[in-house]
Amino acid sequence: MTSKVKMLVLSLTGKCNFNCRYCYASEHERICMSREIALAALKLAPRDERFVLQFSGGEPLLNFKTLQAVVEQVERDNLPAVMQIQTNGSLLTDEMALFLYKHRVAIGVSLDGRPNVNDKLRLKKNGHGATGATLKGIEILRRNNIACGITCVVTAENVHELSGIVDFAYFLGNIRKIGFDILRGQGRGQNLKPPTANDMEAAMQLVYARRDTLTRLTGVYIEIAQQERVKTLCQGNCHAFGHCYAMNGEAAFVTSNGAIYACSSLIGNEDFYIGNVITGLDEKMVEKTKLFISNSMDFCRQCPDFKLCGGGCFARWFGMENKEDYGAECAMKRVSIKQVV
């Protein structure tokens, strides 16, 4: 057991009922995590210090029984976990939704724009667009008075349509936060292109303008995750690269078979393997990975916006064939900084 882990991610399964064009988890092993492995992984977390516990995949709802077992163990042990699930939403039922709500598991749903945009990127196994299936899940949440967030993956294909997801979020009625996740080059992500810095800057300006307009018209405020982070940094409530738990030696991403990696985007890359749930974290591997990531991202520290940016995403930078393309993340954050200061 270690007290260092502040981000514990359980990949409940490598299976998925979707076939998204950019999925970085497409190479994950197609098995479900057993209850035994999940509970063993939980022992990596601290007992007296707040930590994030995230359920991911694949599609984590394909292994809901194991999720339930972990949540119930967290409550029995009174662990200080902030629980989250990232899902495509299509498999949600009323029973699942109410369980997640009752046990305070925050829900993030993946959605990349209005239906005409989302259906080009997020596909079912049969190749058809997956928007309808996701909207059924969001509707189940809405009719049970449950709010959720949206995570939008940004590529060169949908960057010009980003403000549309703001309209869509207000239309759906139970969305409280929108986060933008620029394409990562792992898995099938290498087959698409990230947005350019100029396109990302223009898109985010439209996103904030549209959000502010709809806030005035409706009286409802939807948080943009990137702006929320700047506000947190302004308050001095997190440290540099605070979102990159791997750089700080505080991350444990557990695969379905119990292997532990420093980052969910780097599964299968042995340079980022740091242990397994049976023997625990290998502190030498953790330290080696931590230093490699920190040294690789040193260019961020030289930026005048670093204090309110907090640092970029190593996995995104690492997966880019052309490192010059990394500017899109910087542009997104600079626009967000201007919204606050």
C-alpha positions as CSV (number, residue, x, y, z in Angstrom):
1,M,0.0,0.0,0.0
2,T,1.2,3.5,-0.7
3,S,-0.1,6.9,0.4
4,K,1.1,8.6,-2.8
5,V,-1.7,7.7,-5.1
6,K,-4.1,10.6,-5.6
7,M,-5.5,9.4,-9.0
8,L,-6.6,5.8,-9.1
9,V,-8.2,4.8,-12.4
10,L,-9.7,1.3,-12.8
11,S,-10.2,0.2,-16.4
12,L,-13.2,-2.1,-15.7
13,T,-13.0,-3.6,-19.2
14,G,-11.2,-3.2,-22.5
15,K,-14.4,-4.1,-24.2
16,C,-16.7,-1.4,-25.7
17,N,-20.0,-1.4,-27.6
18,F,-18.8,1.6,-29.7
19,N,-16.1,1.9,-32.3
20,C,-15.0,5.6,-32.1
21,R,-12.6,6.6,-34.7
22,Y,-10.0,8.2,-32.3
23,C,-10.2,5.8,-29.4
24,Y,-6.8,5.7,-27.6
25,A,-8.0,2.6,-25.6
26,S,-8.5,0.6,-28.7
27,E,-5.5,-1.6,-27.9
28,H,-6.6,-2.5,-24.4
29,E,-7.1,-6.2,-23.6
30,R,-10.7,-7.3,-24.3
31,I,-11.5,-8.7,-20.8
32,C,-13.4,-7.5,-17.8
33,M,-11.7,-6.7,-14.5
34,S,-12.6,-9.2,-11.8
35,R,-13.9,-8.2,-8.5
36,E,-10.8,-9.5,-6.8
37,I,-8.4,-7.4,-9.0
38,A,-10.6,-4.3,-8.5
39,L,-10.6,-4.6,-4.7
40,A,-6.9,-5.3,-4.7
41,A,-6.3,-2.2,-6.7
42,L,-8.3,-0.2,-4.2
43,K,-5.6,-1.0,-1.6
44,L,-3.3,1.3,-3.6
45,A,-5.2,4.3,-2.4
46,P,-4.6,6.3,0.7
47,R,-6.8,5.8,3.8
48,D,-6.5,9.3,5.2
49,E,-6.0,11.6,2.2
50,R,-8.5,12.6,-0.5
51,F,-8.0,10.9,-3.8
52,V,-9.8,10.6,-7.2
53,L,-11.2,7.2,-8.1
54,Q,-12.2,7.0,-11.7
55,F,-14.0,4.1,-13.5
56,S,-13.1,3.9,-17.2
57,G,-12.7,1.4,-20.0
58,G,-13.5,0.5,-22.8
59,E,-17.0,1.1,-21.7
60,P,-17.1,0.7,-17.9
61,L,-20.9,0.1,-17.7
62,L,-20.2,-3.3,-19.4
63,N,-18.8,-4.4,-16.0
64,F,-21.2,-2.6,-13.7
65,K,-21.2,-5.3,-11.0
66,T,-17.5,-4.8,-10.4
67,L,-18.1,-1.1,-10.2
68,Q,-20.8,-1.7,-7.6
69,A,-18.5,-3.9,-5.5
70,V,-15.8,-1.2,-5.5
71,V,-18.2,1.6,-4.6
72,E,-19.6,-0.4,-1.7
73,Q,-16.1,-1.3,-0.4
74,V,-15.2,2.4,-0.5
75,E,-18.2,3.2,1.7
76,R,-17.6,0.3,4.1
77,D,-14.0,1.4,4.6
78,N,-15.0,5.1,4.7
79,L,-12.3,6.0,2.1
80,P,-12.0,9.7,1.2
81,A,-12.6,9.0,-2.5
82,V,-14.0,11.4,-5.1
83,M,-15.6,8.9,-7.5
84,Q,-16.1,9.5,-11.2
85,I,-17.2,7.5,-14.2
86,Q,-16.5,8.3,-17.9
87,T,-19.0,6.6,-20.1
88,N,-20.6,6.7,-23.5
89,G,-23.9,6.6,-21.7
90,S,-25.6,4.2,-24.0
91,L,-26.0,1.3,-21.5
92,L,-27.4,3.4,-18.7
93,T,-30.6,2.2,-17.0
94,D,-32.7,3.8,-14.4
95,E,-31.2,1.4,-11.8
96,M,-27.6,2.2,-12.8
97,A,-28.3,6.0,-12.8
98,L,-29.9,5.9,-9.4
99,F,-27.1,3.8,-7.9
100,L,-24.4,6.2,-9.2
101,Y,-26.4,9.2,-7.9
102,K,-27.0,7.6,-4.5
103,H,-23.4,6.8,-4.1
104,R,-22.1,10.1,-5.3
105,V,-20.3,8.9,-8.4
106,A,-20.0,11.9,-10.7
107,I,-21.0,11.1,-14.3
108,G,-19.1,12.2,-17.4
109,V,-20.6,11.4,-20.8
110,S,-18.5,11.5,-24.0
111,L,-20.1,13.6,-26.7
112,D,-18.3,15.4,-29.5
113,G,-20.9,17.8,-30.8
114,R,-24.3,18.0,-32.3
115,P,-25.6,14.8,-33.9
116,N,-24.3,15.6,-37.4
117,V,-20.8,16.2,-35.9
118,N,-20.8,13.5,-33.2
119,D,-22.0,10.8,-35.7
120,K,-18.9,11.3,-37.8
121,L,-16.5,10.5,-34.9
122,R,-18.4,8.3,-32.4
123,L,-19.6,5.2,-34.1
124,K,-21.4,2.0,-33.2
125,K,-19.9,-1.4,-34.1
126,N,-22.0,-1.4,-37.3
127,G,-20.5,1.8,-38.4
128,H,-23.6,3.9,-37.8
129,G,-23.5,7.1,-35.7
130,A,-23.8,6.6,-32.0
131,T,-25.5,9.8,-30.9
132,G,-29.0,8.4,-30.5
133,A,-27.7,5.7,-28.1
134,T,-25.8,8.3,-26.0
135,L,-28.8,10.6,-25.9
136,K,-31.0,7.8,-24.5
137,G,-28.6,7.6,-21.6
138,I,-28.6,11.3,-21.0
139,E,-32.4,11.3,-21.0
140,I,-32.4,8.5,-18.4
141,L,-30.2,10.8,-16.2
142,R,-32.5,13.8,-16.9
143,R,-35.7,12.1,-16.0
144,N,-34.2,11.0,-12.7
145,N,-33.1,14.6,-12.0
146,I,-29.4,13.7,-12.3
147,A,-26.9,16.1,-13.8
148,C,-23.8,15.1,-15.7
149,G,-20.8,16.6,-17.6
150,I,-19.8,16.3,-21.2
151,T,-16.3,15.5,-22.5
152,C,-15.7,16.5,-26.1
153,V,-12.7,15.2,-28.0
154,V,-11.5,17.9,-30.4
155,T,-10.0,16.9,-33.8
156,A,-9.4,18.8,-37.0
157,E,-12.8,17.5,-38.1
158,N,-15.0,19.0,-35.4
159,V,-13.0,22.0,-34.2
160,H,-15.0,24.4,-36.3
161,E,-18.3,23.1,-34.7
162,L,-17.3,23.4,-31.0
163,S,-19.8,26.1,-30.2
164,G,-22.5,23.8,-31.3
165,I,-22.0,21.5,-28.3
166,V,-22.7,24.5,-26.1
167,D,-26.1,24.9,-27.7
168,F,-26.7,21.1,-27.5
169,A,-25.8,21.1,-23.8
170,Y,-28.4,23.8,-23.0
171,F,-30.9,21.9,-25.1
172,L,-30.4,18.7,-23.2
173,G,-31.1,20.5,-19.9
174,N,-29.1,18.5,-17.4
175,I,-25.5,19.3,-18.4
176,R,-23.5,21.2,-15.8
177,K,-20.0,21.1,-17.3
178,I,-18.3,20.8,-20.7
179,G,-14.7,19.7,-21.0
180,F,-12.6,19.8,-24.1
181,D,-10.0,17.0,-24.7
182,I,-7.8,17.6,-27.7
183,L,-7.0,14.5,-29.7
184,R,-4.3,12.2,-28.4
185,G,-2.2,10.2,-30.8
186,Q,-2.4,6.8,-29.1
187,G,-4.5,3.9,-30.4
188,R,-6.8,4.9,-33.3
189,G,-6.1,8.5,-32.5
190,Q,-3.1,8.3,-34.8
191,N,-5.4,8.1,-37.7
192,L,-6.9,11.6,-37.2
193,K,-5.3,15.0,-37.0
194,P,-5.5,17.4,-34.1
195,P,-6.8,21.0,-34.6
196,T,-4.3,23.7,-35.4
197,A,-3.6,26.3,-32.7
198,N,-5.3,29.1,-34.7
199,D,-8.5,27.0,-35.2
200,M,-8.5,26.0,-31.5
201,E,-8.2,29.6,-30.4
202,A,-11.0,30.7,-32.7
203,A,-13.2,27.8,-31.6
204,M,-12.8,28.5,-27.9
205,Q,-13.6,32.1,-28.3
206,L,-16.9,31.2,-29.9
207,V,-17.5,28.6,-27.2
208,Y,-17.2,31.1,-24.4
209,A,-19.2,33.8,-26.3
210,R,-22.0,31.3,-26.9
211,R,-22.0,30.0,-23.3
212,D,-22.1,33.6,-22.0
213,T,-25.0,34.5,-24.3
214,L,-27.0,31.4,-23.3
215,T,-26.3,32.1,-19.6
216,R,-27.9,35.5,-20.0
217,L,-30.8,34.2,-21.9
218,T,-31.6,31.2,-19.7
219,G,-30.2,32.1,-16.3
220,V,-28.3,28.7,-16.3
221,Y,-24.5,28.7,-16.1
222,I,-22.6,25.7,-17.6
223,E,-19.0,25.5,-16.5
224,I,-16.2,25.0,-19.0
225,A,-13.7,22.7,-17.4
226,Q,-10.7,24.7,-18.8
227,Q,-12.0,27.9,-17.3
228,E,-12.7,26.2,-14.0
229,R,-9.1,25.0,-13.8
230,V,-7.8,28.6,-14.3
231,K,-10.0,29.8,-11.4
232,T,-8.6,27.0,-9.2
233,L,-5.0,28.0,-10.1
234,C,-5.8,31.7,-9.4
235,Q,-6.9,30.7,-5.9
236,G,-3.6,28.8,-5.4
237,N,-5.4,25.5,-4.6
238,C,-3.3,23.3,-6.8
239,H,0.3,23.1,-7.9
240,A,2.0,23.1,-11.2
241,F,1.1,20.1,-13.4
242,G,-1.5,19.3,-10.7
243,H,-3.7,17.6,-13.3
244,C,-0.8,15.3,-14.4
245,Y,-0.7,12.9,-11.5
246,A,1.8,10.8,-13.4
247,M,4.4,13.6,-13.4
248,N,3.9,13.9,-9.6
249,G,4.2,10.1,-9.0
250,E,0.7,10.1,-7.8
251,A,-1.1,8.1,-10.6
252,A,-2.1,4.5,-10.9
253,F,-4.0,3.4,-14.0
254,V,-5.0,-0.3,-13.5
255,T,-5.8,-2.4,-16.5
256,S,-8.4,-5.2,-16.5
257,N,-5.7,-7.8,-15.8
258,G,-4.2,-5.8,-12.9
259,A,-1.2,-4.2,-14.5
260,I,-0.5,-0.7,-13.4
261,Y,0.6,2.1,-15.8
262,A,1.4,5.8,-15.1
263,C,-1.2,7.0,-17.6
264,S,-4.4,5.7,-19.3
265,S,-3.1,6.9,-22.7
266,L,0.1,4.9,-22.4
267,I,-1.2,1.4,-21.7
268,G,1.0,-1.2,-23.4
269,N,4.1,1.0,-23.4
270,E,6.4,-0.7,-21.1
271,D,8.3,2.5,-20.4
272,F,5.3,3.6,-18.4
273,Y,4.6,0.3,-16.6
274,I,4.9,0.8,-12.9
275,G,3.7,-2.4,-11.2
276,N,0.7,-4.7,-10.6
277,V,-2.0,-4.9,-8.0
278,I,-0.5,-8.1,-6.5
279,T,3.0,-6.8,-5.7
280,G,2.0,-3.1,-5.7
281,L,3.8,-0.1,-7.2
282,D,7.5,-0.4,-8.0
283,E,8.8,2.8,-6.5
284,K,11.9,2.8,-8.8
285,M,9.7,2.6,-11.9
286,V,7.4,5.3,-10.5
287,E,10.3,7.6,-9.9
288,K,11.9,6.9,-13.4
289,T,8.6,7.7,-15.1
290,K,8.0,10.8,-13.0
291,L,11.4,12.2,-14.0
292,F,11.0,11.4,-17.6
293,I,7.6,13.1,-17.9
294,S,8.8,16.1,-15.9
295,N,12.0,16.6,-18.0
296,S,10.0,16.1,-21.2
297,M,7.6,18.9,-20.3
298,D,10.2,21.4,-19.1
299,F,9.4,23.6,-22.1
300,C,6.0,24.4,-20.4
301,R,7.8,25.9,-17.4
302,Q,9.5,28.5,-19.7
303,C,6.1,29.8,-20.9
304,P,4.9,33.2,-19.4
305,D,1.4,31.7,-19.1
306,F,2.6,28.7,-17.1
307,K,1.3,29.9,-13.7
308,L,-2.3,30.1,-14.8
309,C,-2.1,27.2,-17.4
310,G,-0.7,24.7,-14.9
311,G,1.2,22.8,-17.6
312,G,0.2,20.7,-20.5
313,C,-0.7,17.0,-21.1
314,F,2.4,14.8,-21.5
315,A,0.5,12.0,-23.1
316,R,-0.9,14.3,-25.8
317,W,2.6,15.7,-26.5
318,F,4.2,12.3,-26.4
319,G,1.7,10.8,-28.9
320,M,2.2,13.6,-31.5
321,E,4.3,12.7,-34.5
322,N,4.8,16.4,-35.1
323,K,5.4,18.1,-31.8
324,E,4.7,21.5,-33.4
325,D,1.0,20.5,-33.4
326,Y,1.0,20.7,-29.6
327,G,0.1,24.4,-29.8
328,A,-3.6,23.7,-29.9
329,E,-3.6,22.9,-26.2
330,C,-1.7,26.1,-25.4
331,A,-4.2,28.1,-27.5
332,M,-7.2,26.5,-25.7
333,K,-5.7,27.4,-22.3
334,R,-4.7,30.9,-23.2
335,V,-8.3,31.7,-24.3
336,S,-9.5,30.2,-21.0
337,I,-7.1,32.4,-19.0
338,K,-8.4,35.5,-20.7
339,Q,-11.9,34.6,-19.4
340,V,-10.7,34.8,-15.9
341,V,-7.9,37.4,-15.6
